Amino acid sequence: MIKENLNRVRDEIAEKCVKIGRNPAEIRLIAVSKTYGYEFVLEAKNCGQRDFGENWSQELVEKYDLVPEDVSWHFIGHLQTNKAKYVVPRAEFIHSVDSLKLTKEISKTAQKHNKVQNILLEIKTSEEATKHGLTSEEEIIGIAGYCKENKNISLAGLMTMAPFTDDEKKIRQSFSQLRTLKEKLNKNGFGLKELSMGMTSDFEIALEEGATMLRIGSAIFGTRNYLT
Ligand SMILES: *Cc1c(COP(=O)(O)O)cnc(C)c1O
């Protein structure tokens, strides 16, 4: 089933890209495997999937050891500072960086591992109290500036989650706000490439608004038993 799902999702991404004049090769599909066992990851890997997303450090640690090389792990969940030490050695990208304190801890850990850690800043673009992320532009620029001077961190871009709603306008607003913020930062010389936005229910809107990384879970692995 994973194979059919993956092929369908890839087709839908490709079709959408053609429709809006984007190159599907520029889009990184991250299969969000949270709550699903490593067998699911292996099956997707056998279908050519390389990028996987996880929300909890413990789950990442477990699957990391059970899935052989040549996959890329993306950490997309809320990350507590004291858990950075588990995530940094394993994740190619950390999408959910939401404070200077966490950025500094990631840097310290990355230095220990002799690594340049790719990160994205998570931006809160909706009113929902359950969503994490930065809101103050001053703070965002502050962290971006810190990253620019730091040799163990590479700030790749920005990440957001749209509000949980059927209102397409609100979803689009959230994504376009992220794109606008990226453009603004790049005018100030930060050179960000990635926009990590779009999930199962809203990735087509995200593509229209410039997403370069899609984080898709349930469309690939099936409905999860609990919401996160
Ligand atoms: C679970 C999750 C996703 C994937 O959600 P689906 O609706 O299953 O595609 C994407 N991003 C984050 C941050 C998530 O927690």
The ligand as an SDF file (V2000), in Angstrom:
LIG
                    3D

 15 15  0  0  0  0  0  0  0  0999 V2000
    2.5720   15.0910   11.4940 C   0  0  0  0  0  0  0  0  0  0  0  0
    3.2280   16.2480   10.8550 C   0  0  0  0  0  0  0  0  0  0  0  0
    3.2250   16.3820    9.4530 C   0  0  0  0  0  0  0  0  0  0  0  0
    2.5220   15.4280    8.5170 C   0  0  0  0  0  0  0  0  0  0  0  0
    1.1340   15.5050    8.6590 O   0  0  0  0  0  0  0  0  0  0  0  0
    0.1300   14.7040    7.6780 P   0  0  0  0  0  0  0  0  0  0  0  0
   -1.1350   15.4780    7.8110 O   0  0  0  0  0  0  0  0  0  0  0  0
    0.0440   13.3270    8.1900 O   0  0  0  0  0  0  0  0  0  0  0  0
    0.6810   14.7720    6.3120 O   0  0  0  0  0  0  0  0  0  0  0  0
    3.9190   17.4590    8.9290 C   0  0  0  0  0  0  0  0  0  0  0  0
    4.5400   18.3630    9.6940 N   0  0  0  0  0  0  0  0  0  0  0  0
    4.5540   18.2680   11.0340 C   0  0  0  0  0  0  0  0  0  0  0  0
    5.2850   19.2890   11.8260 C   0  0  0  0  0  0  0  0  0  0  0  0
    3.8960   17.2150   11.6480 C   0  0  0  0  0  0  0  0  0  0  0  0
    3.9030   17.1490   12.9880 O   0  0  0  0  0  0  0  0  0  0  0  0
  1  2  1  0
  2  3  1  0
  2 14  2  0
  3  4  1  0
  3 10  2  0
  4  5  1  0
  5  6  1  0
  6  7  2  0
  6  8  1  0
  6  9  1  0
 10 11  1  0
 11 12  2  0
 12 13  1  0
 12 14  1  0
 14 15  1  0
M  END
$$$$
